[in-house]
Amino acid sequence: MNALFVGAVTPHGPTDELSVSHSGGGKFVVKYTIPHDTEALIFVKYGDGQIPGSPFPVRPAHENGGGKEYNDRI
């Protein structure tokens, strides 16, 4: 059985909040909070191997309350 692992890291360290949910058809939704206005790297691993392109760089899209919202598709 293979497991999906997802992590988000910034220059300040790993994120505190990250969730993964299955949306059907082999697709997953990853939600995370980056507390600083900075770029981040999203690492995605399935089973023993990294997903091609991982880690994925992400940047803030716009203000969303007290934090930033990231709108990248990987």
N, CA, C and O atoms as a Tinker XYZ file with bonds, in Angstrom:
   296  protein
     1  N      0.840000   -1.180000    0.000000    73     2
     2  CA     0.000000    0.000000    0.000000    64     1     3
     3  C      0.884000    1.242000    0.000000    63     2     4     5
     4  O      1.821000    1.345000    0.791000    81     3
     5  N      0.581000    2.185000   -0.892000    73     3     6
     6  CA     1.334000    3.431000   -0.969000    64     5     7
     7  C      0.627000    4.531000   -0.201000    63     6     8     9
     8  O     -0.602000    4.584000   -0.150000    81     7
     9  N      1.419000    5.402000    0.392000    73     7    10
    10  CA     0.872000    6.526000    1.152000    64     9    11
    11  C      1.287000    7.829000    0.484000    63    10    12    13
    12  O      2.344000    7.909000   -0.141000    81    11
    13  N      0.451000    8.840000    0.620000    73    11    14
    14  CA     0.730000   10.172000    0.108000    64    13    15
    15  C      1.258000   11.025000    1.257000    63    14    16    17
    16  O      0.635000   11.107000    2.315000    81    15
    17  N      2.407000   11.657000    1.044000    73    15    18
    18  CA     3.008000   12.546000    2.032000    64    17    19
    19  C      3.137000   13.935000    1.413000    63    18    20    21
    20  O      3.612000   14.072000    0.286000    81    19
    21  N      2.718000   14.957000    2.142000    73    19    22
    22  CA     2.803000   16.338000    1.660000    64    21    23
    23  C      3.349000   17.204000    2.787000    63    22    24    25
    24  O      2.924000   17.080000    3.936000    81    23
    25  N      4.288000   18.078000    2.457000    73    23    26
    26  CA     4.839000   19.001000    3.438000    64    25    27
    27  C      5.103000   20.350000    2.809000    63    26    28    29
    28  O      5.367000   20.438000    1.609000    81    27
    29  N      5.033000   21.403000    3.606000    73    27    30
    30  CA     5.313000   22.762000    3.142000    64    29    31
    31  C      6.385000   23.368000    4.038000    63    30    32    33
    32  O      6.292000   23.314000    5.264000    81    31
    33  N      7.408000   23.949000    3.402000    73    31    34
    34  CA     8.538000   24.520000    4.135000    64    33    35
    35  C      8.818000   25.925000    3.604000    63    34    36    37
    36  O      8.781000   26.163000    2.397000    81    35
    37  N      9.098000   26.851000    4.520000    73    35    38
    38  CA     9.491000   28.218000    4.165000    64    37    39
    39  C     10.907000   28.453000    4.676000    63    38    40    41
    40  O     11.461000   27.592000    5.360000    81    39
    41  N     11.503000   29.599000    4.359000    73    39    42
    42  CA    12.810000   29.915000    4.938000    64    41    43
    43  C     12.774000   29.985000    6.468000    63    42    44    45
    44  O     13.819000   29.912000    7.115000    81    43
    45  N     11.563000   30.128000    7.053000    73    43    46
    46  CA    11.401000   30.194000    8.507000    64    45    47
    47  C     11.173000   28.820000    9.131000    63    46    48    49
    48  O     11.082000   28.707000   10.353000    81    47
    49  N     11.080000   27.766000    8.303000    73    47    50
    50  CA    10.837000   26.419000    8.808000    64    49    51
    51  C      9.557000   25.828000    8.241000    63    50    52    53
    52  O      8.930000   26.426000    7.366000    81    51
    53  N      9.162000   24.649000    8.736000    73    51    54
    54  CA     7.948000   24.001000    8.229000    64    53    55
    55  C      6.694000   24.758000    8.659000    63    54    56    57
    56  O      6.691000   25.466000    9.666000    81    55
    57  N      5.627000   24.591000    7.873000    73    55    58
    58  CA     4.356000   25.227000    8.212000    64    57    59
    59  C      3.714000   24.506000    9.384000    63    58    60    61
    60  O      3.959000   23.321000    9.609000    81    59
    61  N      2.890000   25.234000   10.127000    73    59    62
    62  CA     2.190000   24.650000   11.269000    64    61    63
    63  C      0.893000   23.974000   10.855000    63    62    64    65
    64  O      0.475000   22.997000   11.477000    81    63
    65  N      0.252000   24.485000    9.809000    73    63    66
    66  CA    -1.053000   23.977000    9.401000    64    65    67
    67  C     -0.997000   23.472000    7.966000    63    66    68    69
    68  O     -0.614000   24.208000    7.057000    81    67
    69  N     -1.379000   22.212000    7.765000    73    67    70
    70  CA    -1.446000   21.619000    6.438000    64    69    71
    71  C     -2.437000   20.468000    6.498000    63    70    72    73
    72  O     -2.395000   19.650000    7.417000    81    71
    73  N     -3.334000   20.406000    5.509000    73    71    74
    74  CA    -4.282000   19.295000    5.447000    64    73    75
    75  C     -4.372000   18.797000    4.015000    63    74    76    77
    76  O     -4.177000   19.557000    3.066000    81    75
    77  N     -4.670000   17.514000    3.869000    73    75    78
    78  CA    -4.822000   16.876000    2.564000    64    77    79
    79  C     -6.156000   16.157000    2.559000    63    78    80    81
    80  O     -6.464000   15.405000    3.484000    81    79
    81  N     -6.958000   16.387000    1.513000    73    79    82
    82  CA    -8.224000   15.666000    1.384000    64    81    83
    83  C     -8.361000   15.133000   -0.034000    63    82    84    85
    84  O     -7.923000   15.768000   -0.994000    81    83
    85  N     -8.973000   13.959000   -0.155000    73    83    86
    86  CA    -9.187000   13.325000   -1.453000    64    85    87
    87  C    -10.425000   13.931000   -2.085000    63    86    88    89
    88  O    -11.482000   13.978000   -1.456000    81    87
    89  N    -10.309000   14.400000   -3.331000    73    87    90
    90  CA   -11.452000   15.016000   -4.005000    64    89    91
    91  C    -12.042000   14.116000   -5.080000    63    90    92    93
    92  O    -12.953000   14.522000   -5.803000    81    91
    93  N    -11.523000   12.884000   -5.190000    73    91    94
    94  CA   -12.042000   11.926000   -6.158000    64    93    95
    95  C    -11.210000   11.886000   -7.426000    63    94    96    97
    96  O    -10.502000   12.838000   -7.754000    81    95
    97  N    -11.305000   10.781000   -8.127000    73    95    98
    98  CA   -10.602000   10.648000   -9.401000    64    97    99
    99  C     -9.099000   10.721000   -9.294000    63    98   100   101
   100  O     -8.433000   11.148000  -10.237000    81    99
   101  N     -8.546000   10.310000   -8.158000    73    99   102
   102  CA    -7.101000   10.359000   -7.981000    64   101   103
   103  C     -6.556000   11.758000   -7.732000    63   102   104   105
   104  O     -5.349000   11.978000   -7.834000    81   103
   105  N     -7.438000   12.715000   -7.405000    73   103   106
   106  CA    -7.010000   14.090000   -7.139000    64   105   107
   107  C     -7.137000   14.392000   -5.653000    63   106   108   109
   108  O     -8.009000   13.863000   -4.965000    81   107
   109  N     -6.239000   15.262000   -5.171000    73   107   110
   110  CA    -6.214000   15.642000   -3.769000    64   109   111
   111  C     -6.153000   17.156000   -3.653000    63   110   112   113
   112  O     -5.584000   17.829000   -4.512000    81   111
   113  N     -6.736000   17.684000   -2.598000    73   111   114
   114  CA    -6.682000   19.112000   -2.295000    64   113   115
   115  C     -5.782000   19.282000   -1.079000    63   114   116   117
   116  O     -5.986000   18.641000   -0.048000    81   115
   117  N     -4.791000   20.148000   -1.209000    73   115   118
   118  CA    -3.869000   20.442000   -0.116000    64   117   119
   119  C     -4.116000   21.878000    0.327000    63   118   120   121
   120  O     -4.054000   22.803000   -0.483000    81   119
   121  N     -4.394000   22.061000    1.606000    73   119   122
   122  CA    -4.578000   23.396000    2.176000    64   121   123
   123  C     -3.502000   23.605000    3.227000    63   122   124   125
   124  O     -3.239000   22.726000    4.047000    81   123
   125  N     -2.886000   24.773000    3.194000    73   123   126
   126  CA    -1.815000   25.055000    4.139000    64   125   127
   127  C     -1.791000   26.538000    4.448000    63   126   128   129
   128  O     -2.293000   27.354000    3.676000    81   127
   129  N     -1.208000   26.875000    5.574000    73   127   130
   130  CA    -1.073000   28.266000    5.999000    64   129   131
   131  C      0.400000   28.602000    6.122000    63   130   132   133
   132  O      1.153000   27.912000    6.810000    81   131
   133  N      0.800000   29.666000    5.450000    73   131   134
   134  CA     2.160000   30.176000    5.551000    64   133   135
   135  C      2.058000   31.467000    6.365000    63   134   136   137
   136  O      1.499000   32.446000    5.871000    81   135
   137  N      2.579000   31.501000    7.598000    73   135   138
   138  CA     2.384000   32.673000    8.452000    64   137   139
   139  C      3.206000   33.894000    8.052000    63   138   140   141
   140  O      2.972000   34.984000    8.576000    81   139
   141  N      4.144000   33.741000    7.154000    73   139   142
   142  CA     4.999000   34.855000    6.746000    64   141   143
   143  C      4.758000   35.162000    5.271000    63   142   144   145
   144  O      4.385000   34.272000    4.506000    81   143
   145  N      4.965000   36.395000    4.875000    73   143   146
   146  CA     4.849000   36.794000    3.474000    64   145   147
   147  C      6.127000   36.369000    2.756000    63   146   148   149
   148  O      7.041000   37.170000    2.562000    81   147
   149  N      6.174000   35.108000    2.369000    73   147   150
   150  CA     7.387000   34.548000    1.790000    64   149   151
   151  C      7.043000   33.416000    0.843000    63   150   152   153
   152  O      5.923000   32.904000    0.852000    81   151
   153  N      7.992000   33.036000    0.044000    73   151   154
   154  CA     7.821000   31.869000   -0.813000    64   153   155
   155  C      7.895000   30.615000    0.043000    63   154   156   157
   156  O      8.405000   30.637000    1.163000    81   155
   157  N      7.377000   29.521000   -0.504000    73   155   158
   158  CA     7.418000   28.240000    0.191000    64   157   159
   159  C      7.693000   27.141000   -0.822000    63   158   160   161
   160  O      7.557000   27.343000   -2.029000    81   159
   161  N      8.080000   25.984000   -0.320000    73   159   162
   162  CA     8.248000   24.790000   -1.145000    64   161   163
   163  C      7.266000   23.740000   -0.659000    63   162   164   165
   164  O      7.161000   23.487000    0.541000    81   163
   165  N      6.542000   23.124000   -1.598000    73   163   166
   166  CA     5.613000   22.047000   -1.289000    64   165   167
   167  C      6.252000   20.747000   -1.762000    63   166   168   169
   168  O      6.527000   20.577000   -2.950000    81   167
   169  N      6.484000   19.840000   -0.831000    73   167   170
   170  CA     7.059000   18.536000   -1.136000    64   169   171
   171  C      5.933000   17.515000   -1.202000    63   170   172   173
   172  O      5.101000   17.448000   -0.298000    81   171
   173  N      5.901000   16.711000   -2.280000    73   171   174
   174  CA     4.872000   15.692000   -2.441000    64   173   175
   175  C      5.557000   14.370000   -2.756000    63   174   176   177
   176  O      6.344000   14.264000   -3.696000    81   175
   177  N      5.239000   13.365000   -1.945000    73   175   178
   178  CA     5.817000   12.032000   -2.110000    64   177   179
   179  C      4.685000   11.013000   -2.093000    63   178   180   181
   180  O      3.780000   11.097000   -1.261000    81   179
   181  N      4.734000   10.054000   -3.006000    73   179   182
   182  CA     3.752000    8.972000   -3.039000    64   181   183
   183  C      4.513000    7.659000   -2.985000    63   182   184   185
   184  O      5.333000    7.370000   -3.856000    81   183
   185  N      4.238000    6.872000   -1.967000    73   183   186
   186  CA     5.000000    5.638000   -1.788000    64   185   187
   187  C      6.441000    5.986000   -1.475000    63   186   188   189
   188  O      6.715000    6.789000   -0.583000    81   187
   189  N      7.364000    5.376000   -2.214000    73   187   190
   190  CA     8.787000    5.608000   -1.975000    64   189   191
   191  C      9.384000    6.721000   -2.832000    63   190   192   193
   192  O     10.551000    7.070000   -2.658000    81   191
   193  N      8.599000    7.287000   -3.757000    73   191   194
   194  CA     9.181000    8.253000   -4.683000    64   193   195
   195  C      8.559000    9.628000   -4.632000    63   194   196   197
   196  O      7.382000    9.787000   -4.309000    81   195
   197  N      9.377000   10.632000   -4.961000    73   195   198
   198  CA     8.882000   12.000000   -5.082000    64   197   199
   199  C      8.006000   12.103000   -6.334000    63   198   200   201
   200  O      8.292000   11.459000   -7.343000    81   199
   201  N      6.955000   12.899000   -6.274000    73   199   202
   202  CA     6.138000   13.205000   -7.439000    64   201   203
   203  C      7.005000   14.051000   -8.374000    63   202   204   205
   204  O      7.698000   14.952000   -7.901000    81   203
   205  N      6.991000   13.790000   -9.694000    73   203   206
   206  CA     7.807000   14.598000  -10.610000    64   205   207
   207  C      7.538000   16.094000  -10.438000    63   206   208   209
   208  O      6.389000   16.535000  -10.409000    81   207
   209  N      8.613000   16.856000  -10.325000    73   207   210
   210  CA     8.514000   18.301000  -10.131000    64   209   211
   211  C      8.596000   18.733000   -8.677000    63   210   212   213
   212  O      8.792000   19.914000   -8.392000    81   211
   213  N      8.446000   17.783000   -7.749000    73   211   214
   214  CA     8.516000   18.085000   -6.320000    64   213   215
   215  C      9.970000   18.295000   -5.917000    63   214   216   217
   216  O     10.834000   17.519000   -6.326000    81   215
   217  N     10.257000   19.313000   -5.134000    73   215   218
   218  CA     9.367000   20.256000   -4.467000    64   217   219
   219  C      8.890000   21.341000   -5.432000    63   218   220   221
   220  O      9.604000   21.743000   -6.351000    81   219
   221  N      7.649000   21.805000   -5.192000    73   219   222
   222  CA     7.023000   22.820000   -6.023000    64   221   223
   223  C      7.125000   24.176000   -5.324000    63   222   224   225
   224  O      6.681000   24.306000   -4.184000    81   223
   225  N      7.701000   25.192000   -5.982000    73   223   226
   226  CA     7.750000   26.519000   -5.369000    64   225   227
   227  C      6.382000   27.192000   -5.477000    63   226   228   229
   228  O      5.733000   27.110000   -6.521000    81   227
   229  N      5.945000   27.847000   -4.423000    73   227   230
   230  CA     4.682000   28.588000   -4.426000    64   229   231
   231  C      4.922000   29.982000   -3.863000    63   230   232   233
   232  O      5.838000   30.202000   -3.071000    81   231
   233  N      4.085000   30.910000   -4.288000    73   231   234
   234  CA     4.184000   32.304000   -3.844000    64   233   235
   235  C      2.813000   32.788000   -3.417000    63   234   236   237
   236  O      1.810000   32.253000   -3.890000    81   235
   237  N      2.728000   33.784000   -2.539000    73   235   238
   238  CA     1.425000   34.321000   -2.143000    64   237   239
   239  C      0.706000   34.927000   -3.343000    63   238   240   241
   240  O      1.320000   35.606000   -4.166000    81   239
   241  N     -0.606000   34.675000   -3.437000    73   239   242
   242  CA    -1.402000   35.220000   -4.535000    64   241   243
   243  C     -2.002000   36.569000   -4.154000    63   242   244   245
   244  O     -1.950000   37.509000   -4.947000    81   243
   245  N     -2.572000   36.681000   -2.950000    73   243   246
   246  CA    -3.187000   37.929000   -2.499000    64   245   247
   247  C     -3.469000   37.846000   -1.014000    63   246   248   249
   248  O     -3.387000   36.778000   -0.407000    81   247
   249  N     -3.799000   38.974000   -0.448000    73   247   250
   250  CA    -4.137000   39.030000    0.977000    64   249   251
   251  C     -5.417000   38.249000    1.239000    63   250   252   253
   252  O     -6.343000   38.276000    0.428000    81   251
   253  N     -5.468000   37.559000    2.362000    73   251   254
   254  CA    -6.659000   36.807000    2.764000    64   253   255
   255  C     -6.754000   36.912000    4.282000    63   254   256   257
   256  O     -6.263000   36.037000    4.995000    81   255
   257  N     -7.376000   37.966000    4.776000    73   255   258
   258  CA    -7.434000   38.154000    6.221000    64   257   259
   259  C     -6.056000   38.493000    6.746000    63   258   260   261
   260  O     -5.404000   39.411000    6.248000    81   259
   261  N     -5.606000   37.750000    7.758000    73   259   262
   262  CA    -4.313000   38.009000    8.361000    64   261   263
   263  C     -3.168000   37.308000    7.681000    63   262   264   265
   264  O     -2.011000   37.583000    7.998000    81   263
   265  N     -3.450000   36.401000    6.748000    73   263   266
   266  CA    -2.375000   35.654000    6.109000    64   265   267
   267  C     -2.400000   35.827000    4.606000    63   266   268   269
   268  O     -2.919000   36.819000    4.094000    81   267
   269  N     -1.851000   34.883000    3.918000    73   267   270
   270  CA    -1.809000   34.909000    2.462000    64   269   271
   271  C     -2.530000   33.680000    1.932000    63   270   272   273
   272  O     -2.583000   32.640000    2.588000    81   271
   273  N     -3.079000   33.818000    0.740000    73   271   274
   274  CA    -3.702000   32.676000    0.083000    64   273   275
   275  C     -2.839000   32.296000   -1.109000    63   274   276   277
   276  O     -2.446000   33.158000   -1.895000    81   275
   277  N     -2.547000   31.024000   -1.243000    73   275   278
   278  CA    -1.737000   30.514000   -2.336000    64   277   279
   279  C     -2.663000   29.767000   -3.287000    63   278   280   281
   280  O     -3.460000   28.935000   -2.854000    81   279
   281  N     -2.560000   30.061000   -4.583000    73   279   282
   282  CA    -3.463000   29.476000   -5.567000    64   281   283
   283  C     -2.696000   28.760000   -6.670000    63   282   284   285
   284  O     -2.941000   29.022000   -7.847000    81   283
   285  N     -1.805000   27.894000   -6.335000    73   283   286
   286  CA    -1.026000   27.178000   -7.336000    64   285   287
   287  C     -1.602000   25.793000   -7.569000    63   286   288   289
   288  O     -2.067000   25.139000   -6.635000    81   287
   289  N     -1.571000   25.351000   -8.818000    73   287   290
   290  CA    -1.976000   23.981000   -9.157000    64   289   291
   291  C     -0.715000   23.210000   -9.502000    63   290   292   293
   292  O      0.093000   23.637000  -10.327000    81   291
   293  N     -0.567000   22.070000   -8.856000    73   291   294
   294  CA     0.613000   21.250000   -9.126000    64   293   295
   295  C      0.184000   19.861000   -9.521000    63   294   296
   296  O      1.029000   19.008000   -9.792000    81   295
